[in-house]
Amino acid sequence: MDNPRKLIVGYDLCEDYSQISCYSYKTFEPIQICPAEDEENPMIPTVLCQRSDTGIWLYGNEAISCAKEGSGIIADKLLHKLKHKEEMTILGQQYSAVSLLEKFLRKTLTLIKNHFPTETITKIVVTLHEMDPIVIYGVYEALYMLGIEKDRADIISHGSSFMYYALSQERELWLNDVGLFDFNDDGLSYYQISINRRVSPMIAGMEKKDYSDTLNKSILKKKNVDAAYTFETIANTVLYKQIVSTLYFTGRGFEGDWAEESMKSLCVGRRVFLGQNLFSKGACYAAKEQAGDEKLGNIILLNNEMIVSSIWIRAYVDGIIQDVLLSNAAVPWYEVNKEVEVIPFEANDMEIIIRNIMTKEIIRERIPLHNLPDRPERMTRLNVNVMCQDKTKLKLTITDLGFGDIYPATGKVAEYLLDI
C-alpha cells in the first residue's frame, strides 16, 4: 500500500495493448498497475466485450476469452473507431467510439484502486503512438465523461513520453545523446534526444526516424530475410558518428531472441535497457511534472511535433502599444489555437513577431490589411486567430470587428500562411 501526496497516472493507450503506471512517493518512481488476474503482466489488451447473458462489460483478457467462448460481442480497434468516428451496435444498443473508449478507460482505471483505494486522480497523462487530432479530441471527451477535465488531463506522443522517461533517469544516463529503438505493430522507429547545454534553460531536442518499411513484423516472419542483420545495419547507420551513451529498446517486435546478438554489439561503450513499460512510465513522469513536482524545470523539451518559435503580435492594447503572446514555443503544433482581440497600431498593416528559441533569431512579418475598411488609425478592432497546419506553417485569420457604434463590424476575413 502506498500513501502518496498526489495520485499521478501515466496511461499508454495503444490499439493492441494498454498499460498504466502510477507514481510512488515511497520508491520515487512509477509502478506498474496490473490486472488482478495477472499481477505479473501489465499489458492489458485494448478490447471490450459485453456478455450476452448478463450485459456485463468485460475488458482485456477476460473480454477476449468471453468472445472466444461465444458468450459476448467483442469491441476492439477502439482507436481506429475513434479516428474514423465509427459506431457499433452491441446487443441492440448503439455505441459511439467515444462511449466505447470511455467504458474501457473506466474499467481499467479502477485497477488503480487496488494500490490507492482512497485517492482521486490528481493528474493523468495519456500517451499515444499516433497524434491524430480527431483521436486526441476523442480521448479528451472520454476522459471528460469520466469526470476528468483538461485541468487534470493531458495527451502527449510516445516521443514526448520517451523524453520525460529518459531525462527523469540519473543524469549520467543522459550526459550525451540518448536513443530509443521502438518496434511496435507498425514497425521499427528510432528516436534520438540531443541536449543543448550552452543555453539557459537547456533545450532537449528530439528527432524521429521511421524504418517500418525496412523492418516490420511481417518481415520477421520471412524465412529468406535475415532480420537480425537488417536491424544491425539500421542501428549502425543511425548511430554512425553519434555520441549516444544510452540506448533503450521497447516494443513487442523485440520479443524473442532474434535481436539478442545485435543488442549485445550495441552495448559496447553504452548503457542498454530493454523493456515494455517505457511509454507508460514516461507519461507518469510527465504527469508528475505537470502536477507541480518538477524535476525538469531547467530543461525545455522540444520534440519533433512542437513548434520551435514563439508567436507574438504587436498591437494597441490597454492604451499602450505592446507585444501580445499568441503562442509559446515548445508547444505541439496541433495544440496551437489562440484568439485575441486587438487594435492595430497602424491602419494599413499588422506586425507578427516570430522568435526562434533554438537559433534566437527574431523575424518580423508585416501583414497587410488591404481588404479592411478605410478608417482612422486605432479605430479598427480585429479578431486574430492563430492555428498551425504543421510544425512549420502558421495560419493567421483576421476578422474585422468594427469599432463600437461608430464603425459597425463588416465581418470581412483575411487569411495568411506564414513560415515559422
Secondary structure, 3 states (H helix, E strand, C coil): CCCCCCCEEEEECCCCEEEEEEEECCCCEEEEECCCCCCCCCCEECCEEEECCCCCEEEHHHHHHHHHCCCEEEECCHHHHHHCCCEEEECCEEEEHHHHHHHHHHHHHHHHHHCCCCCCCCEEEEEECCCCHHHHHHHHHHHHHCCCCHHHEEEEEHHHHHHHHHHCCCHHHHCCEEEEEEEECCEEEEEEEEEECCCCCEEEEEEEEECCCCCCHHHHCCCCCCHHHHHHHHHHHHHCCCCEEEEEEECHHHCCCCCHHHHHHHCCCCEEEECCCHHHHHHHHHHHHHCCCCCCCCEEEECCCECCEEEEEEEEECCEEEEEEEECCCCEHHHCEEEEEEECCCCCEEEEEEEECCCCCEEEEEEECCCCCCCCCCCCEEEEEEEEEECCEEEEEEEEEEECCCECCCCCEEEEEEEC
